[in-house]
Amino acid sequence: MANARNLSPYVLLGFGVAGVSYLSTRNNRQKAMDTLQRMKARTMKVWSKQKLAAEMPLLEKAGHPDPYDIGDNRMVDEGAMFSVNYYNQNEQQR
């Protein structure tokens, strides 16, 4: 275990030197930048699909409330009553 702690700075230094030597040529820098751009584009594509998939049911429901949706009605009722209950509690404490 002690040897691993003594060895880790040298391993990191080796990776750093290898990275600098690899990126020292223009061709390798261009390859690395292209790879990073492709990875970023793929990540953003996947992330935006997940985000849209999560928001879609909310967006469909937002403009057209259903009067028979009990859960939604209960949530709106609780939200509307929160301020009234808060005011009543503060007034009763005085």
Rosetta constraint file for C-alpha pairs under 8 A:
AtomPair CA 1 CA 5 HARMONIC 6.65 0.50
AtomPair CA 2 CA 6 HARMONIC 6.43 0.50
AtomPair CA 3 CA 7 HARMONIC 6.04 0.50
AtomPair CA 4 CA 8 HARMONIC 6.07 0.50
AtomPair CA 5 CA 9 HARMONIC 7.79 0.50
AtomPair CA 6 CA 10 HARMONIC 7.86 0.50
AtomPair CA 7 CA 11 HARMONIC 6.35 0.50
AtomPair CA 8 CA 12 HARMONIC 6.22 0.50
AtomPair CA 9 CA 13 HARMONIC 6.07 0.50
AtomPair CA 10 CA 14 HARMONIC 6.05 0.50
AtomPair CA 11 CA 15 HARMONIC 6.30 0.50
AtomPair CA 12 CA 16 HARMONIC 6.15 0.50
AtomPair CA 13 CA 17 HARMONIC 6.14 0.50
AtomPair CA 14 CA 18 HARMONIC 6.04 0.50
AtomPair CA 15 CA 19 HARMONIC 6.02 0.50
AtomPair CA 16 CA 20 HARMONIC 6.16 0.50
AtomPair CA 17 CA 21 HARMONIC 6.05 0.50
AtomPair CA 18 CA 22 HARMONIC 6.03 0.50
AtomPair CA 19 CA 23 HARMONIC 6.07 0.50
AtomPair CA 20 CA 24 HARMONIC 5.97 0.50
AtomPair CA 21 CA 25 HARMONIC 7.90 0.50
AtomPair CA 22 CA 28 HARMONIC 6.52 0.50
AtomPair CA 22 CA 29 HARMONIC 7.90 0.50
AtomPair CA 23 CA 28 HARMONIC 5.61 0.50
AtomPair CA 23 CA 29 HARMONIC 5.08 0.50
AtomPair CA 23 CA 32 HARMONIC 7.98 0.50
AtomPair CA 24 CA 28 HARMONIC 7.48 0.50
AtomPair CA 24 CA 29 HARMONIC 7.27 0.50
AtomPair CA 25 CA 29 HARMONIC 6.37 0.50
AtomPair CA 26 CA 30 HARMONIC 6.19 0.50
AtomPair CA 27 CA 31 HARMONIC 6.32 0.50
AtomPair CA 28 CA 32 HARMONIC 6.12 0.50
AtomPair CA 29 CA 33 HARMONIC 6.12 0.50
AtomPair CA 30 CA 34 HARMONIC 6.07 0.50
AtomPair CA 31 CA 35 HARMONIC 6.13 0.50
AtomPair CA 32 CA 36 HARMONIC 6.15 0.50
AtomPair CA 33 CA 37 HARMONIC 6.09 0.50
AtomPair CA 34 CA 38 HARMONIC 6.18 0.50
AtomPair CA 35 CA 39 HARMONIC 6.15 0.50
AtomPair CA 36 CA 40 HARMONIC 6.06 0.50
AtomPair CA 37 CA 41 HARMONIC 6.12 0.50
AtomPair CA 38 CA 42 HARMONIC 6.17 0.50
AtomPair CA 39 CA 43 HARMONIC 6.06 0.50
AtomPair CA 40 CA 44 HARMONIC 6.06 0.50
AtomPair CA 41 CA 45 HARMONIC 6.04 0.50
AtomPair CA 42 CA 46 HARMONIC 6.21 0.50
AtomPair CA 43 CA 47 HARMONIC 5.98 0.50
AtomPair CA 44 CA 48 HARMONIC 5.88 0.50
AtomPair CA 45 CA 49 HARMONIC 6.27 0.50
AtomPair CA 46 CA 50 HARMONIC 6.33 0.50
AtomPair CA 47 CA 51 HARMONIC 6.15 0.50
AtomPair CA 48 CA 52 HARMONIC 6.03 0.50
AtomPair CA 49 CA 53 HARMONIC 6.02 0.50
AtomPair CA 50 CA 54 HARMONIC 6.21 0.50
AtomPair CA 51 CA 55 HARMONIC 6.25 0.50
AtomPair CA 52 CA 56 HARMONIC 5.84 0.50
AtomPair CA 53 CA 57 HARMONIC 7.82 0.50
AtomPair CA 54 CA 58 HARMONIC 7.88 0.50
AtomPair CA 55 CA 59 HARMONIC 6.15 0.50
AtomPair CA 56 CA 60 HARMONIC 6.19 0.50
AtomPair CA 57 CA 61 HARMONIC 6.21 0.50
AtomPair CA 58 CA 62 HARMONIC 5.90 0.50
AtomPair CA 59 CA 63 HARMONIC 7.36 0.50
AtomPair CA 60 CA 64 HARMONIC 7.30 0.50
AtomPair CA 61 CA 65 HARMONIC 6.07 0.50
AtomPair CA 65 CA 69 HARMONIC 7.96 0.50
AtomPair CA 67 CA 73 HARMONIC 7.25 0.50
AtomPair CA 68 CA 73 HARMONIC 7.95 0.50
AtomPair CA 69 CA 73 HARMONIC 6.21 0.50
AtomPair CA 70 CA 74 HARMONIC 6.03 0.50
AtomPair CA 71 CA 75 HARMONIC 6.24 0.50
AtomPair CA 72 CA 76 HARMONIC 6.28 0.50
AtomPair CA 73 CA 77 HARMONIC 6.08 0.50
AtomPair CA 74 CA 78 HARMONIC 6.12 0.50
AtomPair CA 75 CA 79 HARMONIC 6.14 0.50
AtomPair CA 76 CA 80 HARMONIC 6.08 0.50
AtomPair CA 77 CA 81 HARMONIC 6.12 0.50
AtomPair CA 78 CA 82 HARMONIC 6.05 0.50
AtomPair CA 79 CA 83 HARMONIC 7.64 0.50
AtomPair CA 80 CA 84 HARMONIC 7.48 0.50
AtomPair CA 81 CA 85 HARMONIC 6.02 0.50
AtomPair CA 82 CA 86 HARMONIC 6.02 0.50
AtomPair CA 83 CA 87 HARMONIC 6.12 0.50
AtomPair CA 84 CA 88 HARMONIC 6.17 0.50
AtomPair CA 85 CA 89 HARMONIC 6.10 0.50
AtomPair CA 86 CA 90 HARMONIC 6.29 0.50
AtomPair CA 87 CA 91 HARMONIC 6.17 0.50
AtomPair CA 88 CA 92 HARMONIC 6.08 0.50
AtomPair CA 89 CA 93 HARMONIC 6.29 0.50
AtomPair CA 90 CA 94 HARMONIC 6.78 0.50
